[in-house]
Amino acid sequence: MDKRTLKIGKKYKHFKGNEYLVLYLAKHSETEEDLVVYKALYGEFGIWVRPLAMFLGTTEVHGKQINRFEEAED
């Protein structure tokens, strides 16, 4: 299985369809867990954080495992 890597400054598409720009990779101050800092490219352009493992992980849709985020075409 290929290990996925995060690309800072790249756009990613969420499995539900919206696009986001990855801004930074940060560390949680208590646990030192890697966190992805990303910006919505729609609506109010909110800033979000999510654990790296979850960002690059999979989710189940209609009984099938798919990537939660995929790198988007520029």
HTML snippet that shows the backbone in 3Dmol.js (N, CA, C, O; Angstrom):
<script src="https://3Dmol.org/build/3Dmol-min.js"></script>
<div id="view" style="width:600px;height:400px;position:relative"></div>
<script>
const pdb = `
ATOM      1  N   MET A   1       0.838  -1.186   0.000  1.00  0.00           N
ATOM      2  CA  MET A   1       0.000   0.000   0.000  1.00  0.00           C
ATOM      3  C   MET A   1       0.880   1.245   0.000  1.00  0.00           C
ATOM      4  O   MET A   1       1.836   1.327   0.770  1.00  0.00           O
ATOM      5  N   ASP A   2       0.564   2.216  -0.859  1.00  0.00           N
ATOM      6  CA  ASP A   2       1.340   3.443  -0.951  1.00  0.00           C
ATOM      7  C   ASP A   2       1.058   4.333   0.248  1.00  0.00           C
ATOM      8  O   ASP A   2      -0.089   4.513   0.655  1.00  0.00           O
ATOM      9  N   LYS A   3       2.137   4.891   0.810  1.00  0.00           N
ATOM     10  CA  LYS A   3       1.978   5.836   1.903  1.00  0.00           C
ATOM     11  C   LYS A   3       1.750   7.219   1.307  1.00  0.00           C
ATOM     12  O   LYS A   3       2.555   7.697   0.508  1.00  0.00           O
ATOM     13  N   ARG A   4       0.662   7.854   1.695  1.00  0.00           N
ATOM     14  CA  ARG A   4       0.329   9.174   1.184  1.00  0.00           C
ATOM     15  C   ARG A   4       1.099  10.233   1.960  1.00  0.00           C
ATOM     16  O   ARG A   4       1.354  10.069   3.153  1.00  0.00           O
ATOM     17  N   THR A   5       1.464  11.304   1.294  1.00  0.00           N
ATOM     18  CA  THR A   5       2.136  12.422   1.941  1.00  0.00           C
ATOM     19  C   THR A   5       1.368  13.701   1.675  1.00  0.00           C
ATOM     20  O   THR A   5       0.716  13.849   0.641  1.00  0.00           O
ATOM     21  N   LEU A   6       1.453  14.614   2.615  1.00  0.00           N
ATOM     22  CA  LEU A   6       0.773  15.900   2.507  1.00  0.00           C
ATOM     23  C   LEU A   6       1.645  16.877   1.737  1.00  0.00           C
ATOM     24  O   LEU A   6       2.862  16.902   1.918  1.00  0.00           O
ATOM     25  N   LYS A   7       1.032  17.681   0.879  1.00  0.00           N
ATOM     26  CA  LYS A   7       1.754  18.689   0.108  1.00  0.00           C
ATOM     27  C   LYS A   7       1.266  20.079   0.530  1.00  0.00           C
ATOM     28  O   LYS A   7       0.145  20.482   0.220  1.00  0.00           O
ATOM     29  N   ILE A   8       2.133  20.795   1.240  1.00  0.00           N
ATOM     30  CA  ILE A   8       1.820  22.149   1.692  1.00  0.00           C
ATOM     31  C   ILE A   8       1.674  23.058   0.480  1.00  0.00           C
ATOM     32  O   ILE A   8       2.453  22.967  -0.469  1.00  0.00           O
ATOM     33  N   GLY A   9       0.666  23.941   0.514  1.00  0.00           N
ATOM     34  CA  GLY A   9       0.439  24.882  -0.580  1.00  0.00           C
ATOM     35  C   GLY A   9      -0.376  24.311  -1.724  1.00  0.00           C
ATOM     36  O   GLY A   9      -0.596  24.995  -2.723  1.00  0.00           O
ATOM     37  N   LYS A  10      -0.829  23.069  -1.598  1.00  0.00           N
ATOM     38  CA  LYS A  10      -1.616  22.428  -2.651  1.00  0.00           C
ATOM     39  C   LYS A  10      -3.098  22.416  -2.290  1.00  0.00           C
ATOM     40  O   LYS A  10      -3.469  22.461  -1.117  1.00  0.00           O
ATOM     41  N   LYS A  11      -3.935  22.353  -3.322  1.00  0.00           N
ATOM     42  CA  LYS A  11      -5.380  22.232  -3.127  1.00  0.00           C
ATOM     43  C   LYS A  11      -5.749  20.763  -2.991  1.00  0.00           C
ATOM     44  O   LYS A  11      -5.197  19.897  -3.669  1.00  0.00           O
ATOM     45  N   TYR A  12      -6.701  20.507  -2.094  1.00  0.00           N
ATOM     46  CA  TYR A  12      -7.233  19.163  -1.899  1.00  0.00           C
ATOM     47  C   TYR A  12      -8.745  19.226  -1.986  1.00  0.00           C
ATOM     48  O   TYR A  12      -9.364  20.214  -1.589  1.00  0.00           O
ATOM     49  N   LYS A  13      -9.332  18.161  -2.511  1.00  0.00           N
ATOM     50  CA  LYS A  13     -10.786  18.059  -2.629  1.00  0.00           C
ATOM     51  C   LYS A  13     -11.288  17.048  -1.608  1.00  0.00           C
ATOM     52  O   LYS A  13     -10.825  15.908  -1.568  1.00  0.00           O
ATOM     53  N   HIS A  14     -12.237  17.477  -0.786  1.00  0.00           N
ATOM     54  CA  HIS A  14     -12.868  16.610   0.200  1.00  0.00           C
ATOM     55  C   HIS A  14     -13.815  15.656  -0.520  1.00  0.00           C
ATOM     56  O   HIS A  14     -14.345  15.988  -1.580  1.00  0.00           O
ATOM     57  N   PHE A  15     -14.026  14.484   0.044  1.00  0.00           N
ATOM     58  CA  PHE A  15     -14.876  13.495  -0.632  1.00  0.00           C
ATOM     59  C   PHE A  15     -16.301  13.992  -0.844  1.00  0.00           C
ATOM     60  O   PHE A  15     -17.023  13.449  -1.680  1.00  0.00           O
ATOM     61  N   LYS A  16     -16.721  15.022  -0.097  1.00  0.00           N
ATOM     62  CA  LYS A  16     -18.068  15.584  -0.292  1.00  0.00           C
ATOM     63  C   LYS A  16     -18.090  16.656  -1.378  1.00  0.00           C
ATOM     64  O   LYS A  16     -19.158  17.157  -1.731  1.00  0.00           O
ATOM     65  N   GLY A  17     -16.891  17.022  -1.926  1.00  0.00           N
ATOM     66  CA  GLY A  17     -16.855  17.898  -3.082  1.00  0.00           C
ATOM     67  C   GLY A  17     -16.183  19.246  -2.929  1.00  0.00           C
ATOM     68  O   GLY A  17     -15.740  19.813  -3.928  1.00  0.00           O
ATOM     69  N   ASN A  18     -16.087  19.785  -1.725  1.00  0.00           N
ATOM     70  CA  ASN A  18     -15.492  21.108  -1.553  1.00  0.00           C
ATOM     71  C   ASN A  18     -13.971  21.051  -1.637  1.00  0.00           C
ATOM     72  O   ASN A  18     -13.357  20.021  -1.359  1.00  0.00           O
ATOM     73  N   GLU A  19     -13.371  22.189  -2.031  1.00  0.00           N
ATOM     74  CA  GLU A  19     -11.919  22.265  -2.144  1.00  0.00           C
ATOM     75  C   GLU A  19     -11.325  23.111  -1.023  1.00  0.00           C
ATOM     76  O   GLU A  19     -11.952  24.041  -0.516  1.00  0.00           O
ATOM     77  N   TYR A  20     -10.091  22.756  -0.652  1.00  0.00           N
ATOM     78  CA  TYR A  20      -9.371  23.403   0.444  1.00  0.00           C
ATOM     79  C   TYR A  20      -7.922  23.592   0.050  1.00  0.00           C
ATOM     80  O   TYR A  20      -7.386  22.829  -0.754  1.00  0.00           O
ATOM     81  N   LEU A  21      -7.283  24.613   0.615  1.00  0.00           N
ATOM     82  CA  LEU A  21      -5.871  24.866   0.404  1.00  0.00           C
ATOM     83  C   LEU A  21      -5.127  24.518   1.689  1.00  0.00           C
ATOM     84  O   LEU A  21      -5.445  25.050   2.752  1.00  0.00           O
ATOM     85  N   VAL A  22      -4.147  23.637   1.599  1.00  0.00           N
ATOM     86  CA  VAL A  22      -3.349  23.266   2.769  1.00  0.00           C
ATOM     87  C   VAL A  22      -2.337  24.376   3.023  1.00  0.00           C
ATOM     88  O   VAL A  22      -1.539  24.717   2.149  1.00  0.00           O
ATOM     89  N   LEU A  23      -2.380  24.938   4.237  1.00  0.00           N
ATOM     90  CA  LEU A  23      -1.522  26.059   4.595  1.00  0.00           C
ATOM     91  C   LEU A  23      -0.269  25.639   5.345  1.00  0.00           C
ATOM     92  O   LEU A  23       0.837  26.064   5.013  1.00  0.00           O
ATOM     93  N   TYR A  24      -0.454  24.793   6.368  1.00  0.00           N
ATOM     94  CA  TYR A  24       0.657  24.425   7.243  1.00  0.00           C
ATOM     95  C   TYR A  24       0.476  23.021   7.787  1.00  0.00           C
ATOM     96  O   TYR A  24      -0.613  22.449   7.751  1.00  0.00           O
ATOM     97  N   LEU A  25       1.571  22.487   8.288  1.00  0.00           N
ATOM     98  CA  LEU A  25       1.548  21.302   9.137  1.00  0.00           C
ATOM     99  C   LEU A  25       1.973  21.803  10.509  1.00  0.00           C
ATOM    100  O   LEU A  25       3.056  22.371  10.651  1.00  0.00           O
ATOM    101  N   ALA A  26       1.138  21.603  11.517  1.00  0.00           N
ATOM    102  CA  ALA A  26       1.382  22.105  12.874  1.00  0.00           C
ATOM    103  C   ALA A  26       1.479  20.940  13.850  1.00  0.00           C
ATOM    104  O   ALA A  26       1.173  19.798  13.508  1.00  0.00           O
ATOM    105  N   LYS A  27       1.906  21.242  15.056  1.00  0.00           N
ATOM    106  CA  LYS A  27       1.985  20.244  16.131  1.00  0.00           C
ATOM    107  C   LYS A  27       1.023  20.638  17.240  1.00  0.00           C
ATOM    108  O   LYS A  27       0.944  21.810  17.610  1.00  0.00           O
ATOM    109  N   HIS A  28       0.299  19.675  17.765  1.00  0.00           N
ATOM    110  CA  HIS A  28      -0.547  19.891  18.926  1.00  0.00           C
ATOM    111  C   HIS A  28       0.365  20.154  20.121  1.00  0.00           C
ATOM    112  O   HIS A  28       1.320  19.409  20.341  1.00  0.00           O
ATOM    113  N   SER A  29       0.087  21.194  20.889  1.00  0.00           N
ATOM    114  CA  SER A  29       0.989  21.604  21.974  1.00  0.00           C
ATOM    115  C   SER A  29       1.059  20.603  23.124  1.00  0.00           C
ATOM    116  O   SER A  29       2.060  20.570  23.838  1.00  0.00           O
ATOM    117  N   GLU A  30       0.042  19.800  23.319  1.00  0.00           N
ATOM    118  CA  GLU A  30       0.025  18.835  24.427  1.00  0.00           C
ATOM    119  C   GLU A  30       0.477  17.447  23.994  1.00  0.00           C
ATOM    120  O   GLU A  30       1.249  16.797  24.699  1.00  0.00           O
ATOM    121  N   THR A  31       0.002  16.991  22.840  1.00  0.00           N
ATOM    122  CA  THR A  31       0.246  15.607  22.415  1.00  0.00           C
ATOM    123  C   THR A  31       1.339  15.482  21.356  1.00  0.00           C
ATOM    124  O   THR A  31       1.828  14.384  21.089  1.00  0.00           O
ATOM    125  N   GLU A  32       1.720  16.601  20.756  1.00  0.00           N
ATOM    126  CA  GLU A  32       2.668  16.649  19.637  1.00  0.00           C
ATOM    127  C   GLU A  32       2.150  15.933  18.397  1.00  0.00           C
ATOM    128  O   GLU A  32       2.925  15.608  17.497  1.00  0.00           O
ATOM    129  N   GLU A  33       0.838  15.684  18.344  1.00  0.00           N
ATOM    130  CA  GLU A  33       0.219  15.093  17.156  1.00  0.00           C
ATOM    131  C   GLU A  33       0.328  16.077  15.992  1.00  0.00           C
ATOM    132  O   GLU A  33       0.156  17.281  16.181  1.00  0.00           O
ATOM    133  N   ASP A  34       0.614  15.570  14.784  1.00  0.00           N
ATOM    134  CA  ASP A  34       0.655  16.408  13.587  1.00  0.00           C
ATOM    135  C   ASP A  34      -0.761  16.807  13.198  1.00  0.00           C
ATOM    136  O   ASP A  34      -1.663  15.971  13.142  1.00  0.00           O
ATOM    137  N   LEU A  35      -0.943  18.107  12.930  1.00  0.00           N
ATOM    138  CA  LEU A  35      -2.235  18.658  12.532  1.00  0.00           C
ATOM    139  C   LEU A  35      -2.089  19.392  11.205  1.00  0.00           C
ATOM    140  O   LEU A  35      -1.084  20.066  10.976  1.00  0.00           O
ATOM    141  N   VAL A  36      -3.067  19.267  10.345  1.00  0.00           N
ATOM    142  CA  VAL A  36      -3.100  19.984   9.072  1.00  0.00           C
ATOM    143  C   VAL A  36      -3.923  21.251   9.272  1.00  0.00           C
ATOM    144  O   VAL A  36      -5.045  21.199   9.775  1.00  0.00           O
ATOM    145  N   VAL A  37      -3.361  22.383   8.876  1.00  0.00           N
ATOM    146  CA  VAL A  37      -4.068  23.665   8.905  1.00  0.00           C
ATOM    147  C   VAL A  37      -4.447  23.967   7.466  1.00  0.00           C
ATOM    148  O   VAL A  37      -3.582  24.059   6.596  1.00  0.00           O
ATOM    149  N   TYR A  38      -5.746  24.121   7.217  1.00  0.00           N
ATOM    150  CA  TYR A  38      -6.186  24.310   5.836  1.00  0.00           C
ATOM    151  C   TYR A  38      -7.323  25.316   5.751  1.00  0.00           C
ATOM    152  O   TYR A  38      -8.034  25.559   6.726  1.00  0.00           O
ATOM    153  N   LYS A  39      -7.481  25.894   4.566  1.00  0.00           N
ATOM    154  CA  LYS A  39      -8.437  26.981   4.331  1.00  0.00           C
ATOM    155  C   LYS A  39      -9.471  26.539   3.311  1.00  0.00           C
ATOM    156  O   LYS A  39      -9.131  25.999   2.258  1.00  0.00           O
ATOM    157  N   ALA A  40     -10.733  26.772   3.632  1.00  0.00           N
ATOM    158  CA  ALA A  40     -11.815  26.495   2.689  1.00  0.00           C
ATOM    159  C   ALA A  40     -11.704  27.443   1.496  1.00  0.00           C
ATOM    160  O   ALA A  40     -11.409  28.626   1.668  1.00  0.00           O
ATOM    161  N   LEU A  41     -11.935  26.939   0.316  1.00  0.00           N
ATOM    162  CA  LEU A  41     -11.905  27.760  -0.901  1.00  0.00           C
ATOM    163  C   LEU A  41     -13.322  28.027  -1.392  1.00  0.00           C
ATOM    164  O   LEU A  41     -13.588  28.043  -2.593  1.00  0.00           O
ATOM    165  N   TYR A  42     -14.220  28.236  -0.444  1.00  0.00           N
ATOM    166  CA  TYR A  42     -15.629  28.522  -0.733  1.00  0.00           C
ATOM    167  C   TYR A  42     -16.219  29.247   0.471  1.00  0.00           C
ATOM    168  O   TYR A  42     -15.596  29.294   1.532  1.00  0.00           O
ATOM    169  N   GLY A  43     -17.401  29.807   0.316  1.00  0.00           N
ATOM    170  CA  GLY A  43     -18.123  30.432   1.425  1.00  0.00           C
ATOM    171  C   GLY A  43     -17.322  31.521   2.112  1.00  0.00           C
ATOM    172  O   GLY A  43     -16.849  32.457   1.467  1.00  0.00           O
ATOM    173  N   GLU A  44     -17.171  31.395   3.429  1.00  0.00           N
ATOM    174  CA  GLU A  44     -16.458  32.404   4.214  1.00  0.00           C
ATOM    175  C   GLU A  44     -14.951  32.146   4.290  1.00  0.00           C
ATOM    176  O   GLU A  44     -14.245  32.849   5.013  1.00  0.00           O
ATOM    177  N   PHE A  45     -14.457  31.162   3.564  1.00  0.00           N
ATOM    178  CA  PHE A  45     -13.021  30.846   3.498  1.00  0.00           C
ATOM    179  C   PHE A  45     -12.438  30.604   4.887  1.00  0.00           C
ATOM    180  O   PHE A  45     -11.376  31.123   5.231  1.00  0.00           O
ATOM    181  N   GLY A  46     -13.154  29.807   5.674  1.00  0.00           N
ATOM    182  CA  GLY A  46     -12.739  29.504   7.039  1.00  0.00           C
ATOM    183  C   GLY A  46     -11.429  28.733   7.109  1.00  0.00           C
ATOM    184  O   GLY A  46     -11.038  28.047   6.164  1.00  0.00           O
ATOM    185  N   ILE A  47     -10.759  28.862   8.255  1.00  0.00           N
ATOM    186  CA  ILE A  47      -9.523  28.137   8.529  1.00  0.00           C
ATOM    187  C   ILE A  47      -9.871  26.964   9.445  1.00  0.00           C
ATOM    188  O   ILE A  47     -10.579  27.127  10.439  1.00  0.00           O
ATOM    189  N   TRP A  48      -9.364  25.780   9.096  1.00  0.00           N
ATOM    190  CA  TRP A  48      -9.682  24.553   9.809  1.00  0.00           C
ATOM    191  C   TRP A  48      -8.413  23.799  10.185  1.00  0.00           C
ATOM    192  O   TRP A  48      -7.360  24.000   9.579  1.00  0.00           O
ATOM    193  N   VAL A  49      -8.519  22.936  11.182  1.00  0.00           N
ATOM    194  CA  VAL A  49      -7.428  22.016  11.520  1.00  0.00           C
ATOM    195  C   VAL A  49      -8.008  20.618  11.655  1.00  0.00           C
ATOM    196  O   VAL A  49      -9.162  20.435  12.044  1.00  0.00           O
ATOM    197  N   ARG A  50      -7.174  19.636  11.321  1.00  0.00           N
ATOM    198  CA  ARG A  50      -7.587  18.236  11.397  1.00  0.00           C
ATOM    199  C   ARG A  50      -6.310  17.418  11.591  1.00  0.00           C
ATOM    200  O   ARG A  50      -5.271  17.755  11.024  1.00  0.00           O
ATOM    201  N   PRO A  51      -6.377  16.357  12.379  1.00  0.00           N
ATOM    202  CA  PRO A  51      -5.198  15.501  12.522  1.00  0.00           C
ATOM    203  C   PRO A  51      -4.723  14.998  11.157  1.00  0.00           C
ATOM    204  O   PRO A  51      -5.531  14.635  10.302  1.00  0.00           O
ATOM    205  N   LEU A  52      -3.410  14.983  10.969  1.00  0.00           N
ATOM    206  CA  LEU A  52      -2.821  14.544   9.701  1.00  0.00           C
ATOM    207  C   LEU A  52      -3.295  13.145   9.323  1.00  0.00           C
ATOM    208  O   LEU A  52      -3.643  12.897   8.169  1.00  0.00           O
ATOM    209  N   ALA A  53      -3.310  12.232  10.291  1.00  0.00           N
ATOM    210  CA  ALA A  53      -3.730  10.854   9.994  1.00  0.00           C
ATOM    211  C   ALA A  53      -5.161  10.819   9.462  1.00  0.00           C
ATOM    212  O   ALA A  53      -5.471  10.017   8.581  1.00  0.00           O
ATOM    213  N   MET A  54      -6.028  11.669   9.982  1.00  0.00           N
ATOM    214  CA  MET A  54      -7.414  11.717   9.520  1.00  0.00           C
ATOM    215  C   MET A  54      -7.485  12.381   8.135  1.00  0.00           C
ATOM    216  O   MET A  54      -8.211  11.913   7.258  1.00  0.00           O
ATOM    217  N   PHE A  55      -6.734  13.464   7.945  1.00  0.00           N
ATOM    218  CA  PHE A  55      -6.737  14.172   6.657  1.00  0.00           C
ATOM    219  C   PHE A  55      -6.324  13.232   5.530  1.00  0.00           C
ATOM    220  O   PHE A  55      -6.954  13.208   4.473  1.00  0.00           O
ATOM    221  N   LEU A  56      -5.261  12.458   5.758  1.00  0.00           N
ATOM    222  CA  LEU A  56      -4.758  11.544   4.727  1.00  0.00           C
ATOM    223  C   LEU A  56      -5.415  10.167   4.779  1.00  0.00           C
ATOM    224  O   LEU A  56      -5.101   9.292   3.972  1.00  0.00           O
ATOM    225  N   GLY A  57      -6.320   9.981   5.724  1.00  0.00           N
ATOM    226  CA  GLY A  57      -6.957   8.685   5.900  1.00  0.00           C
ATOM    227  C   GLY A  57      -8.138   8.462   4.979  1.00  0.00           C
ATOM    228  O   GLY A  57      -8.397   9.237   4.058  1.00  0.00           O
ATOM    229  N   THR A  58      -8.844   7.382   5.252  1.00  0.00           N
ATOM    230  CA  THR A  58      -9.998   7.001   4.442  1.00  0.00           C
ATOM    231  C   THR A  58     -11.282   7.119   5.257  1.00  0.00           C
ATOM    232  O   THR A  58     -11.267   7.240   6.482  1.00  0.00           O
ATOM    233  N   THR A  59     -12.377   7.079   4.534  1.00  0.00           N
ATOM    234  CA  THR A  59     -13.697   7.050   5.136  1.00  0.00           C
ATOM    235  C   THR A  59     -14.561   6.114   4.300  1.00  0.00           C
ATOM    236  O   THR A  59     -14.260   5.856   3.135  1.00  0.00           O
ATOM    237  N   GLU A  60     -15.613   5.616   4.888  1.00  0.00           N
ATOM    238  CA  GLU A  60     -16.484   4.690   4.162  1.00  0.00           C
ATOM    239  C   GLU A  60     -17.669   5.424   3.558  1.00  0.00           C
ATOM    240  O   GLU A  60     -18.378   6.161   4.244  1.00  0.00           O
ATOM    241  N   VAL A  61     -17.871   5.211   2.268  1.00  0.00           N
ATOM    242  CA  VAL A  61     -19.014   5.790   1.549  1.00  0.00           C
ATOM    243  C   VAL A  61     -19.664   4.665   0.760  1.00  0.00           C
ATOM    244  O   VAL A  61     -19.028   4.043  -0.091  1.00  0.00           O
ATOM    245  N   HIS A  62     -20.929   4.410   1.047  1.00  0.00           N
ATOM    246  CA  HIS A  62     -21.689   3.349   0.375  1.00  0.00           C
ATOM    247  C   HIS A  62     -20.960   2.006   0.435  1.00  0.00           C
ATOM    248  O   HIS A  62     -20.933   1.251  -0.537  1.00  0.00           O
ATOM    249  N   GLY A  63     -20.369   1.728   1.604  1.00  0.00           N
ATOM    250  CA  GLY A  63     -19.704   0.448   1.820  1.00  0.00           C
ATOM    251  C   GLY A  63     -18.309   0.329   1.231  1.00  0.00           C
ATOM    252  O   GLY A  63     -17.704  -0.742   1.276  1.00  0.00           O
ATOM    253  N   LYS A  64     -17.792   1.426   0.677  1.00  0.00           N
ATOM    254  CA  LYS A  64     -16.468   1.402   0.044  1.00  0.00           C
ATOM    255  C   LYS A  64     -15.547   2.392   0.751  1.00  0.00           C
ATOM    256  O   LYS A  64     -15.959   3.505   1.077  1.00  0.00           O
ATOM    257  N   GLN A  65     -14.294   1.984   0.989  1.00  0.00           N
ATOM    258  CA  GLN A  65     -13.305   2.877   1.590  1.00  0.00           C
ATOM    259  C   GLN A  65     -12.719   3.796   0.515  1.00  0.00           C
ATOM    260  O   GLN A  65     -12.208   3.329  -0.502  1.00  0.00           O
ATOM    261  N   ILE A  66     -12.801   5.117   0.755  1.00  0.00           N
ATOM    262  CA  ILE A  66     -12.219   6.102  -0.164  1.00  0.00           C
ATOM    263  C   ILE A  66     -11.384   7.086   0.638  1.00  0.00           C
ATOM    264  O   ILE A  66     -11.548   7.207   1.852  1.00  0.00           O
ATOM    265  N   ASN A  67     -10.480   7.793  -0.050  1.00  0.00           N
ATOM    266  CA  ASN A  67      -9.684   8.808   0.616  1.00  0.00           C
ATOM    267  C   ASN A  67     -10.587   9.970   1.036  1.00  0.00           C
ATOM    268  O   ASN A  67     -11.452  10.411   0.279  1.00  0.00           O
ATOM    269  N   ARG A  68     -10.366  10.450   2.257  1.00  0.00           N
ATOM    270  CA  ARG A  68     -11.139  11.601   2.760  1.00  0.00           C
ATOM    271  C   ARG A  68     -10.838  12.854   1.931  1.00  0.00           C
ATOM    272  O   ARG A  68     -11.748  13.611   1.592  1.00  0.00           O
ATOM    273  N   PHE A  69      -9.560  13.068   1.608  1.00  0.00           N
ATOM    274  CA  PHE A  69      -9.126  14.183   0.762  1.00  0.00           C
ATOM    275  C   PHE A  69      -8.234  13.636  -0.344  1.00  0.00           C
ATOM    276  O   PHE A  69      -7.442  12.721  -0.120  1.00  0.00           O
ATOM    277  N   GLU A  70      -8.370  14.198  -1.527  1.00  0.00           N
ATOM    278  CA  GLU A  70      -7.515  13.887  -2.677  1.00  0.00           C
ATOM    279  C   GLU A  70      -6.905  15.181  -3.174  1.00  0.00           C
ATOM    280  O   GLU A  70      -7.564  16.221  -3.164  1.00  0.00           O
ATOM    281  N   GLU A  71      -5.648  15.133  -3.611  1.00  0.00           N
ATOM    282  CA  GLU A  71      -5.044  16.325  -4.201  1.00  0.00           C
ATOM    283  C   GLU A  71      -5.857  16.731  -5.427  1.00  0.00           C
ATOM    284  O   GLU A  71      -6.187  15.894  -6.268  1.00  0.00           O
ATOM    285  N   ALA A  72      -6.176  18.013  -5.523  1.00  0.00           N
ATOM    286  CA  ALA A  72      -7.020  18.526  -6.619  1.00  0.00           C
ATOM    287  C   ALA A  72      -6.146  18.950  -7.790  1.00  0.00           C
ATOM    288  O   ALA A  72      -4.968  19.268  -7.629  1.00  0.00           O
ATOM    289  N   GLU A  73      -6.747  18.947  -8.954  1.00  0.00           N
ATOM    290  CA  GLU A  73      -6.080  19.476 -10.155  1.00  0.00           C
ATOM    291  C   GLU A  73      -5.983  20.989 -10.022  1.00  0.00           C
ATOM    292  O   GLU A  73      -6.909  21.634  -9.530  1.00  0.00           O
ATOM    293  N   ASP A  74      -4.867  21.552 -10.459  1.00  0.00           N
ATOM    294  CA  ASP A  74      -4.715  23.026 -10.407  1.00  0.00           C
ATOM    295  C   ASP A  74      -5.428  23.704 -11.525  1.00  0.00           C
ATOM    296  O   ASP A  74      -5.399  24.930 -11.623  1.00  0.00           O
TER     297      ASP A  74
END
`;
const viewer = $3Dmol.createViewer("view");
viewer.addModel(pdb, "pdb");
viewer.setStyle({}, {cartoon: {color: "spectrum"}});
viewer.zoomTo();
viewer.render();
</script>
